[in-house]
């Protein structure tokens, strides 16, 4: 089972780029990597998903090295509203009970 | 498209009671998964339903059960509630052959 490890917390300032790394040494060949954002008492919100190399959408980029044993979520120019917990999820949805959410990284953006 | 909806949003029950939570997936999504989120254990998978059939099940006792209707709406039932069942219960839906799950806002259950 792909166990994930993320930093517990990170601090940043408005306008900076934030990179959050997730380690998943036991990732399986068919596993995808997905990142979610969660605000207090709300459901996780999908940010980005990838399998290998680099994926970019309107809110973030996801960098996955060739060995796929880690991934980095990059948030460009964060704002105060990006203060939230960010979760890394590794697995395949056809086998949810093998999917593993990380403990989450609490990002605090300061003015 | 409307997102995943869950009702009720908040619920208070006492030990020994039972509770039923409801989830309506995104239109067209036939897969619904349920998760329990607590400060101590984080997000844990409960079960997944697809086309009214339970497809996967997490490591939870039989007090936790679910079902899915022909319109893909799903319900989750917890019987004989315990204090430790206090949690945020989340459901997520997914389109066919898609990897991305979309979560609802959750139901906050407090067991007294």
Interface residues (C-beta under 8 A of the other chain):
Chain A: X32 X34 X36 X41 X42 X43 X44 X45 X46 X49 X87 X92 X93 X94 X95 X96 X97 X99 X101 X103 X104
Chain B: X4 X6 X31 X33 X42 X43 X45 X48 X55 X56 X57 X58 X59 X88 X90 X92 X94 X98 X99 X100 X101 X102 X103 X104 X105 X106 X108
